[in-house]
Amino acid sequence: MPQHQYSEKPSLEEIRAFLNKVSESNESTEYSESQEPLVKAIIELTRQKRRKAIIEDFETPYIHPLITIQKWIDELKLIADEGLTDLAYGERHTLFKKKITDMNGYDVTQFISYLKEDGLLK
């Protein structure tokens, strides 16, 4: 699983919210410098997910990254969702590696909720 380095960068939830906003306003979306960290995070996420066609569009000279985001908005939303799933899976995976005797109350509650989500426990 790829490593995620979002602690100092915009979170995946922020990226997803930004993509939803762009999707709603699409061509009338206005760009401001304050959005630069989000745009850079989207580009980095796209590279991590190895989406070659989108990466090539981001690297095209004279085309603003926001135009690429608008063009690929649906795919970028899926990529952000995949990133969120990867993070959730990572948390889940580390929890399932623990022994039940090493878990605290919160861990046990999470563990049980995951089992319920998977239909393994009622």
N, C-alpha and C positions, 0 to 999 in steps of 0.2 A: 504494500500500500504506500502511495506517495506521502511524503512528509508535508505537513501543512504549517506555514509560518504566518499565521494571521494575527498574532498577538499585538504587533505594532501597526498593523495595516487594518484597513476596513474589514469588518467581519463579513462572513458570507451572508448573514442576514441583511446587512447594510447593502451589500452588492445586489442581493435579490430585490430589495426594496427600490434601489436605484433603477434596476432593469424594469421593474413594474412601472415605475414613473415614466421612463423613456417609452415603454410600450404604449402607455395610455396617451401620451402626447405626440409620440413618434416624430414626424417631420417638424413639428413646431417646438420641439425640445430645444431649450436654450442652454448653451454651455457656459459654465463659469469656472474660473480657476480653482475654486474650492472643490470641484468634482475631480480634479486631477488624481488624487490618491485612489479614488474609486475606479477610474479608468485604468490606471496602472495595475491595480489589483485584478481587474477583469482580464487584462492582457496576460498577466502572470498566470492566472488560473487557467486560461485557454492554453497556454504553453504547457502547464503541468498536465492538462488533460490531452495533450498532443493532438489538437484539432488543427491540422495542417492548413486547410483552406482558409480558416478564420485567421490564423497566424499570418499567412501570406497577405491577407487583406490589411491587417494591422501594420505590416511592414511596407506596404505600398506608399511610396513617397507622394507628398502633396494631397493625400486623403486624410482628413481629420479622423482620429479614432472614434469620435462619436458617430460619424457616418457609418463606419464599420459596425459599431454596436447596433445602430438602427437597422442595418441590413441583416444582421445575424441575431436579432433580438430573441427569437424563439429558441434557437440553438443555445444561446448564451444563458437563457433561463434554465434550460435543461442542465447545462454544465454547472451552474450554481447549485441547482438541486442535487446533482451528483456529489458535489463537494460537501454539501450539508449531510448527505447520506454517508459519505466516507467518514466524516467526523463522528457521526452517531455510531457508525459501525466500529470505529476505532475505540470509542468509549465502551461500547458493548463488548467488544473483543477482549479488552483488558479486564473487564469485570468478570467475564466467563472464564478467564484464566486463573482467577483467584479461588482459593479454597473457601468454602462457606464459613469455616472457623476463623478465617482472616478478615471477613467482611464486617463492616460496621453496620449500624441500623439503616443508614441511607443506602448503602450498597445492597443490602438484602431487599429493601423495598424496590430498588431499581431492577434487581435481578428478577424478582417476582413479576414486576410489570412487563419486562421483556418476555418472560415465559407466557404471560397472558396474551400479549400482542401476537405471539407466534402460535397461539391456540394450543399450547402444550399444557396449560394450567387454566382451570376455571375459577 
